[in-house]
Amino acid sequence: MSSDLRSLADVNRLVHEPSRTIIMAILATVESADFLYLQRETGLTKGNLSVHLSKLEEADYVSIEKTYRGKTPLTLCCLTEKGRNAFEAYRKQLTQFVENTKE
């Protein structure tokens, strides 16, 4: 296996999981997003989205704020600076991998 191909083995596994990649890609384009928006855009169940957000929050990649809009509970999510840096590094690494494996 060439080093170009091995480089993919070094990607951030926390970000590389498809559902978390999608969550981070969405959050990278907005200041913040509420839970229901993320659920609708990702197609994940509430439980599945909650688990993925918890893992990203534990890594300090996502900040989660529970608040209210009027009397309705509202969960807002946003990428932290660490999360933005991790996602950008991941994106660059995948781009480089694709470039290195072109014919």
Buried (B, 14 or more C-beta within 10 A) or exposed (E): EEEEEEBBEEBBEBBEBEBBBBBBBBBEEEEEBBBEBBBEEBEBEEEEBBBBBEBBBEBEBBBBEEEEEEEEEEBBBBBBEEBBEBBEEBBEBBEEBEEEEEE
